[in-house]
Amino acid sequence: MDFLDFNKEVWEYIESHTSREDPVLAALNRYTHLKVVHPRMLSGQVQGKLLEFISRMIQPSYILEIGTYTGYSAICLARGLKNGGNLITIEINDELASVSEKFFAEAGLTDKIEPVNGNALDVIPLLESGIDLVFMDAEKEQYSRYFELVFPKMKPGGFLLADNTLWDGKVVYEKEFNDTASIALRDFNKMINENPKTDNLILPLRDGLSLIRKIRE
Ligand SMILES: C[S@@+](CC[C@H](N)C(=O)[O-])C[C@H]1O[C@@H](n2cnc3c(N)ncnc32)[C@H](O)[C@@H]1O
């Protein structure tokens, strides 16, 4: 058995010992794999459960998601909202809205999730401040820019989760991987780690999930 097989088997073990998706998330996962391009972008069972746990632990009133895709992570995150809270999710590709909105309705979350069609770089500056929890999961080349825009809108003590920050491990190997996304994510990780206003860790789950806490303005 080589290292990759070992990792694959460990991952299968983790999946089989993590709570199953409920019928709505299972249907959304299946639909996305059958009908939508790039289904690997969907968070999936294990990461989705982690997002739900984090949200339930924080009990946020105001969540921002950057990059809706078919809505899987938005549903997981919205489940932890405090009563009366809401989640704004931004997606640039308007062809995905019919899918995500259908599943938000099936999950009974239409009144809690506000989908916004547009470029996050244009939308974030228009949002109200006081965000408790951000999930950043759109264009990797723009992570540092999203952060600059969203950080001032977060509450002190608020959390930001950034997906794909290990980028298949490519961020580690500077000589071998110099594509724009690897460089941008390397710069983002460095910037966050050197930022005196944040506390942070990279969780080696799937493609790397950074947990970032805003310590102060
Ligand atoms: C990795 S997918 C999101 C997956 C989703 N969060 C989940 O876990 O199921 C990234 C999404 O970000 C969208 N996106 C890319 N650039 C964007 C931008 N500048 N503003 C808003 N959405 C963007 C893409 O169209 C794509 O649907």
The ligand as a Gaussian input file, in Angstrom:
#p B3LYP/6-31G(d) Opt

LIG

0 1
 C      -15.499000      26.551000      -5.224000
 S      -16.981000      27.200000      -5.841000
 C      -17.935000      27.455000      -4.375000
 C      -18.379000      26.177000      -3.732000
 C      -19.373000      26.326000      -2.612000
 N      -18.966000      27.331000      -1.660000
 C      -19.522000      25.002000      -1.895000
 O      -18.723000      24.744000      -0.989000
 O      -20.368000      24.190000      -2.274000
 C      -16.531000      28.846000      -6.280000
 C      -17.648000      29.694000      -6.851000
 O      -17.215000      31.054000      -6.817000
 C      -17.751000      31.718000      -7.942000
 N      -16.951000      32.945000      -8.169000
 C      -15.735000      33.052000      -8.764000
 N      -15.321000      34.336000      -8.763000
 C      -16.297000      35.053000      -8.150000
 C      -16.442000      36.431000      -7.841000
 N      -15.497000      37.321000      -8.156000
 N      -17.560000      36.827000      -7.210000
 C      -18.532000      35.917000      -6.856000
 N      -18.443000      34.603000      -7.133000
 C      -17.345000      34.171000      -7.762000
 C      -17.650000      30.675000      -9.052000
 O      -18.530000      30.979000     -10.108000
 C      -17.992000      29.381000      -8.302000
 O      -19.362000      29.058000      -8.415000

